[in-house]
């Protein structure tokens, strides 16, 4: 039974690497989840926040990117030095935020 489970995991990992990961966009929650499933999300930022629905949102940018003085120009939705996950952009000062340094 264990040999079959191992073979299933190998096939699943191959599928995620060859099919799922190439179809994801950089710096998205979908890509972060695929990298986490592969055990390769160690280089990503760990800052978190909560949206208005109470859902936890985790930054999808590379670790070490955060610069509170590099404010985003919200016109084009680029994050500057702040945290980003899909359409959410935030800094570490919000009440619902957990900075990467605290994890």
Biopython code that builds the backbone (N, CA, C, O; Angstrom):
import numpy as np
from Bio.PDB.StructureBuilder import StructureBuilder

atoms = [
    (1, "UNK", "N", (0.807, -1.187, 0.000)),
    (1, "UNK", "CA", (0.000, 0.000, 0.000)),
    (1, "UNK", "C", (0.860, 1.265, 0.000)),
    (1, "UNK", "O", (0.549, 2.217, -0.716)),
    (2, "UNK", "N", (1.921, 1.290, 0.780)),
    (2, "UNK", "CA", (2.771, 2.474, 0.831)),
    (2, "UNK", "C", (3.416, 2.768, -0.519)),
    (2, "UNK", "O", (3.566, 3.930, -0.898)),
    (3, "UNK", "N", (3.789, 1.746, -1.226)),
    (3, "UNK", "CA", (4.425, 1.947, -2.526)),
    (3, "UNK", "C", (3.444, 2.613, -3.496)),
    (3, "UNK", "O", (3.832, 3.477, -4.282)),
    (4, "UNK", "N", (2.205, 2.218, -3.439)),
    (4, "UNK", "CA", (1.191, 2.829, -4.297)),
    (4, "UNK", "C", (0.959, 4.294, -3.911)),
    (4, "UNK", "O", (0.844, 5.154, -4.784)),
    (5, "UNK", "N", (0.890, 4.576, -2.612)),
    (5, "UNK", "CA", (0.717, 5.955, -2.153)),
    (5, "UNK", "C", (1.884, 6.824, -2.606)),
    (5, "UNK", "O", (1.689, 7.966, -3.023)),
    (6, "UNK", "N", (3.082, 6.288, -2.523)),
    (6, "UNK", "CA", (4.269, 7.032, -2.954)),
    (6, "UNK", "C", (4.201, 7.321, -4.455)),
    (6, "UNK", "O", (4.518, 8.426, -4.897)),
    (7, "UNK", "N", (3.788, 6.328, -5.225)),
    (7, "UNK", "CA", (3.659, 6.513, -6.675)),
    (7, "UNK", "C", (2.599, 7.575, -6.995)),
    (7, "UNK", "O", (2.771, 8.375, -7.914)),
    (8, "UNK", "N", (1.504, 7.574, -6.229)),
    (8, "UNK", "CA", (0.467, 8.587, -6.420)),
    (8, "UNK", "C", (1.009, 9.980, -6.124)),
    (8, "UNK", "O", (0.710, 10.927, -6.851)),
    (9, "UNK", "N", (1.799, 10.115, -5.067)),
    (9, "UNK", "CA", (2.386, 11.408, -4.720)),
    (9, "UNK", "C", (3.366, 11.884, -5.787)),
    (9, "UNK", "O", (3.417, 13.075, -6.095)),
    (10, "UNK", "N", (4.134, 10.976, -6.344)),
    (10, "UNK", "CA", (5.074, 11.325, -7.412)),
    (10, "UNK", "C", (4.314, 11.820, -8.638)),
    (10, "UNK", "O", (4.716, 12.808, -9.254)),
    (11, "UNK", "N", (3.221, 11.148, -9.002)),
    (11, "UNK", "CA", (2.406, 11.588, -10.134)),
    (11, "UNK", "C", (1.765, 12.948, -9.865)),
    (11, "UNK", "O", (1.704, 13.799, -10.753)),
    (12, "UNK", "N", (1.291, 13.145, -8.644)),
    (12, "UNK", "CA", (0.682, 14.423, -8.284)),
    (12, "UNK", "C", (1.717, 15.546, -8.350)),
    (12, "UNK", "O", (1.432, 16.619, -8.883)),
    (13, "UNK", "N", (2.897, 15.313, -7.820)),
    (13, "UNK", "CA", (3.948, 16.334, -7.877)),
    (13, "UNK", "C", (4.302, 16.656, -9.321)),
    (13, "UNK", "O", (4.481, 17.824, -9.666)),
    (14, "UNK", "N", (4.404, 15.652, -10.158)),
    (14, "UNK", "CA", (4.710, 15.864, -11.573)),
    (14, "UNK", "C", (3.621, 16.707, -12.240)),
    (14, "UNK", "O", (3.917, 17.612, -13.020)),
    (15, "UNK", "N", (2.371, 16.404, -11.927)),
    (15, "UNK", "CA", (1.252, 17.162, -12.483)),
    (15, "UNK", "C", (1.321, 18.633, -12.060)),
    (15, "UNK", "O", (1.153, 19.528, -12.888)),
    (16, "UNK", "N", (1.567, 18.874, -10.780)),
    (16, "UNK", "CA", (1.632, 20.255, -10.288)),
    (16, "UNK", "C", (2.782, 20.998, -10.959)),
    (16, "UNK", "O", (2.611, 22.138, -11.389)),
    (17, "UNK", "N", (3.960, 20.362, -11.056)),
    (17, "UNK", "CA", (5.129, 21.009, -11.672)),
    (17, "UNK", "C", (4.939, 21.273, -13.168)),
    (17, "UNK", "O", (5.308, 22.337, -13.664)),
    (18, "UNK", "N", (4.366, 20.312, -13.877)),
    (18, "UNK", "CA", (4.296, 20.408, -15.337)),
    (18, "UNK", "C", (3.020, 21.079, -15.855)),
    (18, "UNK", "O", (3.026, 21.638, -16.952)),
    (19, "UNK", "N", (1.945, 21.033, -15.099)),
    (19, "UNK", "CA", (0.676, 21.544, -15.586)),
    (19, "UNK", "C", (0.180, 22.763, -14.810)),
    (19, "UNK", "O", (-0.165, 23.784, -15.406)),
    (20, "UNK", "N", (0.146, 22.657, -13.497)),
    (20, "UNK", "CA", (-0.423, 23.736, -12.682)),
    (20, "UNK", "C", (0.516, 24.932, -12.605)),
    (20, "UNK", "O", (0.114, 26.051, -12.926)),
    (21, "UNK", "N", (1.745, 24.719, -12.189)),
    (21, "UNK", "CA", (2.683, 25.825, -11.969)),
    (21, "UNK", "C", (2.921, 26.674, -13.217)),
    (21, "UNK", "O", (2.915, 27.900, -13.108)),
    (22, "UNK", "N", (3.130, 26.087, -14.393)),
    (22, "UNK", "CA", (3.339, 26.920, -15.582)),
    (22, "UNK", "C", (2.122, 27.773, -15.963)),
    (22, "UNK", "O", (2.270, 28.769, -16.672)),
    (23, "UNK", "N", (0.943, 27.404, -15.509)),
    (23, "UNK", "CA", (-0.270, 28.152, -15.853)),
    (23, "UNK", "C", (-0.604, 29.254, -14.853)),
    (23, "UNK", "O", (-1.585, 29.976, -15.031)),
    (24, "UNK", "N", (0.201, 29.386, -13.807)),
    (24, "UNK", "CA", (-0.076, 30.425, -12.818)),
    (24, "UNK", "C", (0.749, 31.666, -13.127)),
    (24, "UNK", "O", (1.842, 31.593, -13.688)),
    (25, "UNK", "N", (0.193, 32.801, -12.744)),
    (25, "UNK", "CA", (0.902, 34.067, -12.924)),
    (25, "UNK", "C", (1.780, 34.322, -11.707)),
    (25, "UNK", "O", (1.437, 33.910, -10.599)),
    (26, "UNK", "N", (2.917, 35.002, -11.903)),
    (26, "UNK", "CA", (3.775, 35.343, -10.759)),
    (26, "UNK", "C", (3.019, 36.206, -9.747)),
    (26, "UNK", "O", (2.146, 36.993, -10.114)),
    (27, "UNK", "N", (3.358, 36.049, -8.501)),
    (27, "UNK", "CA", (2.841, 36.870, -7.401)),
    (27, "UNK", "C", (1.329, 36.784, -7.246)),
    (27, "UNK", "O", (0.669, 37.786, -6.973)),
    (28, "UNK", "N", (0.783, 35.582, -7.421)),
    (28, "UNK", "CA", (-0.642, 35.354, -7.196)),
    (28, "UNK", "C", (-0.808, 34.289, -6.119)),
    (28, "UNK", "O", (0.098, 33.498, -5.859)),
    (29, "UNK", "N", (-1.979, 34.288, -5.504)),
    (29, "UNK", "CA", (-2.269, 33.286, -4.479)),
    (29, "UNK", "C", (-2.242, 31.886, -5.072)),
    (29, "UNK", "O", (-1.787, 30.947, -4.420)),
    (30, "UNK", "N", (-2.722, 31.736, -6.297)),
    (30, "UNK", "CA", (-2.717, 30.425, -6.947)),
    (30, "UNK", "C", (-1.290, 29.889, -7.078)),
    (30, "UNK", "O", (-1.039, 28.715, -6.806)),
    (31, "UNK", "N", (-0.361, 30.747, -7.493)),
    (31, "UNK", "CA", (1.034, 30.313, -7.625)),
    (31, "UNK", "C", (1.623, 29.994, -6.253)),
    (31, "UNK", "O", (2.340, 29.005, -6.100)),
    (32, "UNK", "N", (1.323, 30.832, -5.251)),
    (32, "UNK", "CA", (1.830, 30.573, -3.908)),
    (32, "UNK", "C", (1.352, 29.210, -3.411)),
    (32, "UNK", "O", (2.132, 28.456, -2.831)),
    (33, "UNK", "N", (0.082, 28.891, -3.634)),
    (33, "UNK", "CA", (-0.450, 27.592, -3.192)),
    (33, "UNK", "C", (0.238, 26.428, -3.895)),
    (33, "UNK", "O", (0.514, 25.401, -3.275)),
    (34, "UNK", "N", (0.514, 26.583, -5.177)),
    (34, "UNK", "CA", (1.219, 25.526, -5.908)),
    (34, "UNK", "C", (2.632, 25.353, -5.346)),
    (34, "UNK", "O", (3.090, 24.226, -5.158)),
    (35, "UNK", "N", (3.321, 26.459, -5.081)),
    (35, "UNK", "CA", (4.665, 26.378, -4.510)),
    (35, "UNK", "C", (4.639, 25.777, -3.110)),
    (35, "UNK", "O", (5.530, 25.007, -2.750)),
    (36, "UNK", "N", (3.630, 26.120, -2.321)),
    (36, "UNK", "CA", (3.494, 25.532, -0.989)),
    (36, "UNK", "C", (3.277, 24.026, -1.078)),
    (36, "UNK", "O", (3.849, 23.266, -0.296)),
    (37, "UNK", "N", (2.455, 23.597, -2.028)),
    (37, "UNK", "CA", (2.197, 22.162, -2.201)),
    (37, "UNK", "C", (3.470, 21.419, -2.564)),
    (37, "UNK", "O", (3.645, 20.258, -2.193)),
    (38, "UNK", "N", (4.356, 22.083, -3.286)),
    (38, "UNK", "CA", (5.624, 21.475, -3.671)),
    (38, "UNK", "C", (6.702, 21.635, -2.594)),
    (38, "UNK", "O", (7.795, 21.085, -2.721)),
    (39, "UNK", "N", (6.392, 22.386, -1.541)),
    (39, "UNK", "CA", (7.370, 22.635, -0.488)),
    (39, "UNK", "C", (8.424, 23.645, -0.892)),
    (39, "UNK", "O", (9.536, 23.624, -0.365)),
    (40, "UNK", "N", (8.089, 24.534, -1.827)),
    (40, "UNK", "CA", (9.064, 25.473, -2.367)),
    (40, "UNK", "C", (8.674, 26.936, -2.155)),
    (40, "UNK", "O", (9.085, 27.805, -2.924)),
    (41, "UNK", "N", (7.896, 27.207, -1.133)),
    (41, "UNK", "CA", (7.462, 28.577, -0.870)),
    (41, "UNK", "C", (8.351, 29.270, 0.160)),
    (41, "UNK", "O", (8.011, 30.354, 0.634)),
    (42, "UNK", "N", (9.461, 28.675, 0.504)),
    (42, "UNK", "CA", (10.340, 29.224, 1.529)),
    (42, "UNK", "C", (10.902, 30.591, 1.202)),
    (42, "UNK", "O", (11.260, 31.335, 2.115)),
    (43, "UNK", "N", (10.991, 30.949, -0.069)),
    (43, "UNK", "CA", (11.535, 32.239, -0.459)),
    (43, "UNK", "C", (10.493, 33.336, -0.575)),
    (43, "UNK", "O", (10.800, 34.445, -1.013)),
    (44, "UNK", "N", (9.253, 33.029, -0.181)),
    (44, "UNK", "CA", (8.179, 34.022, -0.285)),
    (44, "UNK", "C", (7.950, 34.720, 1.050)),
    (44, "UNK", "O", (8.207, 34.151, 2.111)),
    (45, "UNK", "N", (7.475, 35.935, 0.988)),
    (45, "UNK", "CA", (7.148, 36.734, 2.161)),
    (45, "UNK", "C", (6.054, 36.015, 2.964)),
    (45, "UNK", "O", (5.201, 35.338, 2.391)),
    (46, "UNK", "N", (6.085, 36.165, 4.271)),
    (46, "UNK", "CA", (5.088, 35.510, 5.121)),
    (46, "UNK", "C", (4.131, 36.493, 5.779)),
    (46, "UNK", "O", (3.366, 36.104, 6.662)),
    (47, "UNK", "N", (4.155, 37.761, 5.369)),
    (47, "UNK", "CA", (3.250, 38.759, 5.947)),
    (47, "UNK", "C", (1.804, 38.396, 5.620)),
    (47, "UNK", "O", (1.505, 37.869, 4.549)),
    (48, "UNK", "N", (0.917, 38.689, 6.568)),
    (48, "UNK", "CA", (-0.495, 38.351, 6.407)),
    (48, "UNK", "C", (-1.376, 39.532, 6.791)),
    (48, "UNK", "O", (-0.970, 40.423, 7.538)),
    (49, "UNK", "N", (-2.583, 39.512, 6.263)),
    (49, "UNK", "CA", (-3.603, 40.470, 6.670)),
    (49, "UNK", "C", (-4.956, 39.779, 6.558)),
    (49, "UNK", "O", (-5.041, 38.641, 6.097)),
    (50, "UNK", "N", (-5.993, 40.456, 6.973)),
    (50, "UNK", "CA", (-7.363, 39.944, 6.831)),
    (50, "UNK", "C", (-8.149, 40.925, 5.984)),
    (50, "UNK", "O", (-8.030, 42.140, 6.146)),
    (51, "UNK", "N", (-8.957, 40.383, 5.074)),
    (51, "UNK", "CA", (-9.803, 41.270, 4.271)),
    (51, "UNK", "C", (-11.095, 41.568, 5.022)),
    (51, "UNK", "O", (-11.273, 41.103, 6.148)),
    (52, "UNK", "N", (-11.982, 42.323, 4.427)),
    (52, "UNK", "CA", (-13.223, 42.721, 5.095)),
    (52, "UNK", "C", (-14.136, 41.535, 5.407)),
    (52, "UNK", "O", (-15.005, 41.639, 6.274)),
    (53, "UNK", "N", (-13.949, 40.408, 4.710)),
    (53, "UNK", "CA", (-14.729, 39.196, 4.986)),
    (53, "UNK", "C", (-14.118, 38.360, 6.098)),
    (53, "UNK", "O", (-14.711, 37.372, 6.531)),
    (54, "UNK", "N", (-12.930, 38.750, 6.567)),
    (54, "UNK", "CA", (-12.243, 37.996, 7.614)),
    (54, "UNK", "C", (-11.307, 36.926, 7.087)),
    (54, "UNK", "O", (-10.698, 36.196, 7.870)),
    (55, "UNK", "N", (-11.182, 36.820, 5.762)),
    (55, "UNK", "CA", (-10.281, 35.826, 5.177)),
    (55, "UNK", "C", (-8.824, 36.256, 5.357)),
    (55, "UNK", "O", (-8.499, 37.436, 5.222)),
    (56, "UNK", "N", (-7.962, 35.307, 5.658)),
    (56, "UNK", "CA", (-6.533, 35.591, 5.782)),
    (56, "UNK", "C", (-5.924, 35.647, 4.389)),
    (56, "UNK", "O", (-6.150, 34.765, 3.560)),
    (57, "UNK", "N", (-5.151, 36.696, 4.147)),
    (57, "UNK", "CA", (-4.472, 36.882, 2.865)),
    (57, "UNK", "C", (-2.979, 36.892, 3.148)),
    (57, "UNK", "O", (-2.520, 37.619, 4.030)),
    (58, "UNK", "N", (-2.218, 36.096, 2.414)),
    (58, "UNK", "CA", (-0.769, 36.005, 2.609)),
    (58, "UNK", "C", (-0.072, 36.647, 1.414)),
    (58, "UNK", "O", (-0.447, 36.420, 0.263)),
    (59, "UNK", "N", (0.934, 37.441, 1.702)),
    (59, "UNK", "CA", (1.688, 38.124, 0.649)),
    (59, "UNK", "C", (2.259, 37.108, -0.338)),
    (59, "UNK", "O", (2.682, 36.021, 0.055)),
    (60, "UNK", "N", (2.268, 37.465, -1.603)),
    (60, "UNK", "CA", (2.755, 36.557, -2.644)),
    (60, "UNK", "C", (4.074, 37.022, -3.256)),
    (60, "UNK", "O", (4.547, 36.432, -4.228)),
    (61, "UNK", "N", (4.669, 38.072, -2.698)),
    (61, "UNK", "CA", (5.944, 38.577, -3.216)),
    (61, "UNK", "C", (7.114, 37.841, -2.571)),
    (61, "UNK", "O", (6.936, 37.104, -1.601)),
    (62, "UNK", "N", (8.296, 38.045, -3.109)),
    (62, "UNK", "CA", (9.489, 37.408, -2.562)),
    (62, "UNK", "C", (9.823, 37.972, -1.187)),
    (62, "UNK", "O", (9.559, 39.141, -0.908)),
    (63, "UNK", "N", (10.398, 37.147, -0.338)),
    (63, "UNK", "CA", (10.823, 37.590, 0.988)),
    (63, "UNK", "C", (11.821, 38.732, 0.845)),
    (63, "UNK", "O", (12.617, 38.763, -0.093)),
    (64, "UNK", "N", (11.768, 39.661, 1.782)),
    (64, "UNK", "CA", (12.706, 40.770, 1.799)),
    (64, "UNK", "C", (12.320, 41.960, 0.952)),
    (64, "UNK", "O", (13.097, 42.908, 0.844)),
    (65, "UNK", "N", (11.154, 41.943, 0.352)),
    (65, "UNK", "CA", (10.732, 43.026, -0.542)),
    (65, "UNK", "C", (10.213, 44.244, 0.204)),
    (65, "UNK", "O", (10.210, 45.343, -0.350)),
    (66, "UNK", "N", (9.779, 44.079, 1.438)),
    (66, "UNK", "CA", (8.995, 45.113, 2.129)),
    (66, "UNK", "C", (9.798, 46.370, 2.424)),
    (66, "UNK", "O", (10.889, 46.309, 2.990)),
    (67, "UNK", "N", (9.244, 47.501, 2.033)),
    (67, "UNK", "CA", (9.816, 48.812, 2.311)),
    (67, "UNK", "C", (8.651, 49.757, 2.572)),
    (67, "UNK", "O", (7.980, 50.178, 1.630)),
    (68, "UNK", "N", (8.396, 50.103, 3.848)),
    (68, "UNK", "CA", (7.229, 50.930, 4.160)),
    (68, "UNK", "C", (7.279, 52.313, 3.517)),
    (68, "UNK", "O", (6.239, 52.949, 3.344)),
    (69, "UNK", "N", (8.464, 52.784, 3.164)),
    (69, "UNK", "CA", (8.586, 54.109, 2.550)),
    (69, "UNK", "C", (8.318, 54.100, 1.050)),
    (69, "UNK", "O", (8.135, 55.160, 0.451)),
    (70, "UNK", "N", (8.292, 52.918, 0.432)),
    (70, "UNK", "CA", (8.036, 52.800, -1.006)),
    (70, "UNK", "C", (6.535, 52.586, -1.211)),
    (70, "UNK", "O", (6.087, 51.477, -1.502)),
    (71, "UNK", "N", (5.780, 53.655, -1.055)),
    (71, "UNK", "CA", (4.321, 53.581, -1.129)),
    (71, "UNK", "C", (3.866, 53.305, -2.562)),
    (71, "UNK", "O", (4.439, 53.828, -3.518)),
    (72, "UNK", "N", (2.833, 52.479, -2.697)),
    (72, "UNK", "CA", (2.350, 52.154, -4.038)),
    (72, "UNK", "C", (1.585, 53.311, -4.678)),
    (72, "UNK", "O", (0.811, 53.996, -4.008)),
    (73, "UNK", "N", (1.802, 53.523, -5.959)),
    (73, "UNK", "CA", (0.979, 54.490, -6.691)),
    (73, "UNK", "C", (-0.310, 53.776, -7.093)),
    (73, "UNK", "O", (-0.326, 53.056, -8.091)),
    (74, "UNK", "N", (-1.357, 53.958, -6.354)),
    (74, "UNK", "CA", (-2.559, 53.155, -6.523)),
    (74, "UNK", "C", (-3.212, 53.269, -7.886)),
    (74, "UNK", "O", (-4.126, 52.499, -8.185)),
    (75, "UNK", "N", (-2.784, 54.189, -8.715)),
    (75, "UNK", "CA", (-3.355, 54.311, -10.054)),
    (75, "UNK", "C", (-3.140, 53.050, -10.878)),
    (75, "UNK", "O", (-4.052, 52.596, -11.570)),
    (76, "UNK", "N", (-1.938, 52.482, -10.810)),
    (76, "UNK", "CA", (-1.667, 51.298, -11.625)),
    (76, "UNK", "C", (-1.587, 50.015, -10.802)),
    (76, "UNK", "O", (-1.257, 48.957, -11.337)),
    (77, "UNK", "N", (-1.884, 50.097, -9.518)),
    (77, "UNK", "CA", (-1.978, 48.933, -8.623)),
    (77, "UNK", "C", (-0.671, 48.166, -8.464)),
    (77, "UNK", "O", (-0.691, 46.995, -8.084)),
    (78, "UNK", "N", (0.462, 48.800, -8.747)),
    (78, "UNK", "CA", (1.734, 48.141, -8.465)),
    (78, "UNK", "C", (2.026, 48.325, -6.986)),
    (78, "UNK", "O", (1.753, 49.392, -6.435)),
    (79, "UNK", "N", (2.578, 47.304, -6.328)),
    (79, "UNK", "CA", (2.687, 47.378, -4.878)),
    (79, "UNK", "C", (3.771, 48.293, -4.332)),
    (79, "UNK", "O", (3.765, 48.562, -3.131)),
    (80, "UNK", "N", (4.687, 48.781, -5.131)),
    (80, "UNK", "CA", (5.797, 49.527, -4.553)),
    (80, "UNK", "C", (6.562, 48.582, -3.650)),
    (80, "UNK", "O", (6.908, 47.478, -4.071)),
    (81, "UNK", "N", (6.830, 48.981, -2.433)),
    (81, "UNK", "CA", (7.518, 48.105, -1.488)),
    (81, "UNK", "C", (6.590, 47.446, -0.497)),
    (81, "UNK", "O", (7.053, 46.757, 0.412)),
    (82, "UNK", "N", (5.279, 47.641, -0.648)),
    (82, "UNK", "CA", (4.312, 47.061, 0.278)),
    (82, "UNK", "C", (4.002, 45.612, -0.084)),
    (82, "UNK", "O", (4.485, 45.090, -1.088)),
    (83, "UNK", "N", (3.192, 44.978, 0.749)),
    (83, "UNK", "CA", (2.796, 43.583, 0.517)),
    (83, "UNK", "C", (1.685, 43.522, -0.527)),
    (83, "UNK", "O", (0.913, 44.466, -0.689)),
    (84, "UNK", "N", (1.620, 42.383, -1.237)),
    (84, "UNK", "CA", (0.625, 42.223, -2.295)),
    (84, "UNK", "C", (0.197, 40.771, -2.385)),
    (84, "UNK", "O", (1.008, 39.857, -2.238)),
    (85, "UNK", "N", (-1.080, 40.576, -2.627)),
    (85, "UNK", "CA", (-1.641, 39.256, -2.935)),
    (85, "UNK", "C", (-2.844, 39.508, -3.836)),
    (85, "UNK", "O", (-3.856, 40.059, -3.403)),
    (86, "UNK", "N", (-2.720, 39.101, -5.075)),
    (86, "UNK", "CA", (-3.773, 39.330, -6.064)),
    (86, "UNK", "C", (-4.112, 40.828, -6.097)),
    (86, "UNK", "O", (-3.240, 41.631, -6.428)),
    (87, "UNK", "N", (-5.339, 41.231, -5.769)),
    (87, "UNK", "CA", (-5.722, 42.644, -5.841)),
    (87, "UNK", "C", (-5.501, 43.389, -4.529)),
    (87, "UNK", "O", (-5.738, 44.595, -4.467)),
    (88, "UNK", "N", (-5.057, 42.706, -3.484)),
    (88, "UNK", "CA", (-4.849, 43.331, -2.179)),
    (88, "UNK", "C", (-3.429, 43.855, -2.031)),
    (88, "UNK", "O", (-2.463, 43.166, -2.359)),
    (89, "UNK", "N", (-3.314, 45.091, -1.531)),
    (89, "UNK", "CA", (-2.019, 45.708, -1.250)),
    (89, "UNK", "C", (-2.106, 46.299, 0.157)),
    (89, "UNK", "O", (-3.065, 47.006, 0.470)),
    (90, "UNK", "N", (-1.104, 46.016, 1.019)),
    (90, "UNK", "CA", (-1.151, 46.523, 2.386)),
    (90, "UNK", "C", (0.254, 46.715, 2.942)),
    (90, "UNK", "O", (1.239, 46.219, 2.395)),
    (91, "UNK", "N", (0.312, 47.461, 4.063)),
    (91, "UNK", "CA", (1.580, 47.605, 4.771)),
    (91, "UNK", "C", (1.456, 46.934, 6.139)),
    (91, "UNK", "O", (0.389, 46.425, 6.483)),
    (92, "UNK", "N", (2.531, 46.928, 6.914)),
    (92, "UNK", "CA", (2.538, 46.219, 8.196)),
    (92, "UNK", "C", (1.838, 46.966, 9.330)),
    (92, "UNK", "O", (1.735, 46.430, 10.433)),
    (93, "UNK", "N", (1.357, 48.177, 9.095)),
    (93, "UNK", "CA", (0.816, 48.991, 10.170)),
    (93, "UNK", "C", (-0.659, 48.753, 10.472)),
    (93, "UNK", "O", (-1.148, 49.215, 11.502)),
    (94, "UNK", "N", (-1.374, 48.052, 9.612)),
    (94, "UNK", "CA", (-2.795, 47.822, 9.820)),
    (94, "UNK", "C", (-3.067, 46.920, 11.014)),
    (94, "UNK", "O", (-2.261, 46.047, 11.335)),
    (95, "UNK", "N", (-4.197, 47.131, 11.667)),
    (95, "UNK", "CA", (-4.554, 46.354, 12.861)),
    (95, "UNK", "C", (-4.671, 44.863, 12.547)),
    (95, "UNK", "O", (-4.370, 44.033, 13.405)),
    (96, "UNK", "N", (-5.100, 44.508, 11.338)),
    (96, "UNK", "CA", (-5.307, 43.106, 10.984)),
    (96, "UNK", "C", (-4.083, 42.481, 10.330)),
    (96, "UNK", "O", (-4.180, 41.399, 9.750)),
    (97, "UNK", "N", (-2.931, 43.146, 10.414)),
    (97, "UNK", "CA", (-1.732, 42.677, 9.718)),
    (97, "UNK", "C", (-0.768, 41.958, 10.655)),
    (97, "UNK", "O", (-0.615, 42.330, 11.819)),
    (98, "UNK", "N", (-0.127, 40.933, 10.129)),
    (98, "UNK", "CA", (0.948, 40.247, 10.818)),
    (98, "UNK", "C", (2.193, 40.422, 9.951)),
    (98, "UNK", "O", (2.304, 39.793, 8.899)),
    (99, "UNK", "N", (3.124, 41.264, 10.377)),
    (99, "UNK", "CA", (4.327, 41.487, 9.572)),
    (99, "UNK", "C", (5.138, 40.204, 9.418)),
    (99, "UNK", "O", (5.060, 39.307, 10.256)),
    (100, "UNK", "N", (5.894, 40.127, 8.372)),
    (100, "UNK", "CA", (6.711, 38.939, 8.117)),
    (100, "UNK", "C", (7.702, 38.690, 9.233)),
    (100, "UNK", "O", (8.037, 37.537, 9.502)),
    (101, "UNK", "N", (8.180, 39.727, 9.888)),
    (101, "UNK", "CA", (9.164, 39.562, 10.953)),
    (101, "UNK", "C", (8.569, 38.910, 12.186)),
    (101, "UNK", "O", (9.313, 38.391, 13.018)),
    (102, "UNK", "N", (7.244, 38.919, 12.334)),
    (102, "UNK", "CA", (6.608, 38.387, 13.525)),
    (102, "UNK", "C", (6.289, 36.905, 13.417)),
    (102, "UNK", "O", (5.828, 36.304, 14.388)),
    (103, "UNK", "N", (6.524, 36.300, 12.252)),
    (103, "UNK", "CA", (6.168, 34.883, 12.071)),
    (103, "UNK", "C", (7.403, 34.018, 12.182)),
    (103, "UNK", "O", (7.313, 32.796, 12.059)),
]
sb = StructureBuilder()
sb.init_structure("model")
sb.init_model(0)
sb.init_chain("A")
sb.init_seg("    ")
for serial, (resi, resn, name, xyz) in enumerate(atoms, 1):
    if name == "N":
        sb.init_residue(resn, " ", resi, " ")
    sb.init_atom(name, np.array(xyz, "f"), 0.0, 1.0, " ", f" {name:<3s}", serial, name[0])
structure = sb.get_structure()
